């Protein structure tokens, strides 16, 4: 994460802007001409130049996402503000708003990335897993997702539904649709191997997601210890397993 | 809800609603001692005094709770502030803090009242209901509870766990423990009537609560229509039913 130095008394300020061949780079100004580098009055010459070069657009975008994640984990939804993200990353508000229309778009991008990692994980599941193990893996994945990001999904959707659907929101919807689809295929295949049929009708996958998130939330509210939560999740798998399938 | 006129130039301020034998009355203060009543500078003496008298403690406490519920439903957790509750009800901040140490205590009292109504409802369930119907009633009750109050439970617990356990929090814990107990007894009795045994081990009742709340939350995030949510809840009951019981 980029550190921010405020401008004062000739100290450098990390600004945004400047196109380079590798994308947008950081512009550092300290009010004193720094070319040649050796003339840099605060002795940062080479380092300063280096930062110019490495601080490209994609890196700063990653900084924004990482910083946003940290803010969420430090102080929850209210702590994630465009102003604070800008301050912590040294990206100007103008540049930040060029990338994201608001904190909900940052959140959507974080959540999409998480879903895409989940899709890859679901895809990589061994083909011989029993149905209960596939279901357990999915519940646990949603549980972890709820803990790290999902708990703010309602806050996100409160904002998101108040504005025009943008690219970030579409990507999130698409990734959500996709992971449920992959999950359904995996559960169906596992059920078939056991001579059963997975009853994927009437929003079953949404329901499974809700169940896992709800249990995770209950555990958080009651401040349950990990072992107890694990047992509750196992209990959920055993309770649900039979009801989600029927003889083929 | 009472309209609030700001105090200025000795004009009366209508503060909160109060019950009288003839309905809701207003509490009026004008910042001038009104005893004896004849000394009231705005000529409202008797009426003013009367209204002072009828605006009793328990009524104003009910006003605070009703106003807090409205604030939650209008603007969520952030909208519920002691300052706003005081402003809307005309209760002084001092009095408000005598009753409640903070918004979390108001919330705890609201939630406790909701749980106590739920306990009465669970208790009143007909004795011949099938297991699935008992389970469905409970899931629906938790669903409605989540919609009206439960969605802020995590916000509440974030605050509550940072302070000494008080009376409001103990009452809430007790009511929660009690409703799970009543629910468990009802499910057990229904299962027994069907020659089954309800598997109430390993936090099963917490799990059932979490499942219902999680589905309610998913439905809210996805903005599902009522009918679709009802179907998903039915689906949950059917999926869980067998797994929650075994042959006796």
Interface residues (C-beta under 8 A of the other chain):
Chain A: X76 X78 X151 X153 X154 X157 X158 X161 X201 X202 X203 X204 X206 X207 X209 X210 X211 X212 X213 X214 X215 X216 X217 X218 X219 X220 X221 X222 X223 X224 X228 X231 X232 X235 X236 X238 X239 X240 X241 X242 X243 X244
Chain B: X76 X78 X151 X153 X154 X157 X158 X161 X201 X202 X203 X204 X206 X207 X209 X210 X211 X212 X213 X214 X215 X216 X217 X218 X219 X220 X221 X222 X223 X224 X228 X231 X232 X235 X236 X238 X239 X240 X241 X242 X243 X244
